[in-house]
Amino acid sequence: MERRRPGGPRRPRRRPWNGNSRRSSVNGRPERRSKKVPCHDFGRASERICQMERWCYDFLWTVIIRTRLFVDIISAIEFDKSGDHLATGDRGGRVVLFERTDVRDHGSRRDLDRQDYPISRHPEFRYQTEFQSHEPEFDYLKSLEIEEKINKIRWCQTVNGALFLLSTNDKTIKFWKVQEKKVKRISEMHMDASQPLGNGSIASSSSDSSSVFLPNGGCSERPFNYLSGDFSFPPGGFPSLHLPVVTSQETNLVARCRRVYAHAHDYHINSISNNSDGETFISADDLRINLWNLEISNQSFNIVDVKPANMEDLTEVITSAEFHPSHCNMLAYSSSRGSIRLIDLRQSALCDNHSMLFEEHAEPGPRNSFTEIVASISDIKFAKHGRHILSRDYMTLKLWDIRMDSGPVTTFQLCDLYENDSIFDKFECCLSGDGLRVATGSYSNLFRIFGCVPGSTEATTLEASRNPMRRQVQNPARPARSLGSLTRVVRRGETPGVDANGNAHDFTTKLLHLAWHPTENSIACAAANSLYMYYA
């Protein structure tokens, strides 16, 4: 029996792309796709390059269908550690992989610089493969629909040329292996029907033979013109008989789900993070953080539990969690009250007591419900060297030093308008591989890049669109305002409801997800159902 969503009809589902499908336009004529263009409903690619003062627009994938589906919106994006692969997930539960092509045949960019080898002036990624990671489910015990939306994607270590990654929706985590498989094509064995087999017999197929099958497996006639016992092969054989041979070998990427980690979270999963030891990872929901082994899918260990005995005493929830990039015993998680806790797994099995607490002391003044909501941290990221933590709440972007818990090292003020329903939007943040710049998204499909070196006034605003020059702004920050002796606040000087160019904020278009290349100044960002790449 077909299962339907409670309270309404099923929403439209997309047909997985098989490499040969075509989408129809409004007038019914099929629109052809180039084989180089990634699908993921990112259809047509525009590879024009717009020169900018600092950041350049590289290329984009966007949907070519006329009606935008809710399931096409990109909900996760992640580079692997080498930067040669990029993964995106959408609300329809699909994962799409892209691979880099400009340095794949010649080695890394650093090696080419040493050899003075000419390289392309911008990174080039092409569509690699896609697969359906999650399907919609329904929890009959709780009468709850489980979306197929991909919340997070994390790359794991590459083994023998195979790609491994973790993807999760609200309840289930899956471990995927993507590997090249050789598909062999074999020519058909056939004989020329006009040539006699021997003793006047003519070759015929089973479809031409008329046979009446009797009970108990009997048959009234001998099929295939059964040869008599006096049949003999000619000395030279039958020249019309061709034995099957392998004609070609094609290589296809095949995704296979290795393990499923389920039934461990009562609340929605908001974060997953793999450990530097390559063997374990964590998953976090609103109240708990669980530790998993990649090889064991039916058992996990609860290492953080903030659920009180009485739910009325609940004051904060977990919003994000991340492992340290090099120390396998350290991880950090953020809360809805604007604090970050650093814990050490060596202290105890249940890490309810943190090693360090990072929070900014509230300024004196009136506080209301909006103040607590906008203080909630939506995302945290460790710097590549592991010394700093970048956090994003609704109004600010903060950089913390894990050796100093007195306050953030740098605070970037993003906006001042928050008294509307948009205060619940969860923006992500990212750091450059060298730790010199940070970036985060905003409304009107804008994203902002800041220099975090002491004394730096770099602040750039770019728009993720087909015409990025329209809103490309270099904003010199106001002189730094000191908070105590440790904090530097960079303000944009924007008026409420207006961006840096004087345009009104469009709260319906927002750039929530972005990722920085681990070794280069390249940013991949997702705006609705389109993927954009910027490079410096």
Helices and strands as residue ranges (DSSP letters): E 23-24, E 30-31, E 45-46, E 56-61, G 70-72, E 74-79, E 85-90, E 94-100, H 109-114, E 125-132, E 137-139, E 144-146, E 152-155, E 163-168, E 173-186, E 196-198, E 201-202, G 215-217, G 223-225, E 246-261, E 271-274, E 280-284, E 288-293, E 296-305, G 311-313, E 318-323, E 330-335, E 340-344, E 356-358, H 369-374, E 379-382, E 388-392, E 396-401, E 410-413, G 421-424, E 429-431, E 437-441, E 446-451, E 459-463, G 468-470, E 473-474, E 481-483, E 487-490, E 513-516, E 522-527, E 530-535
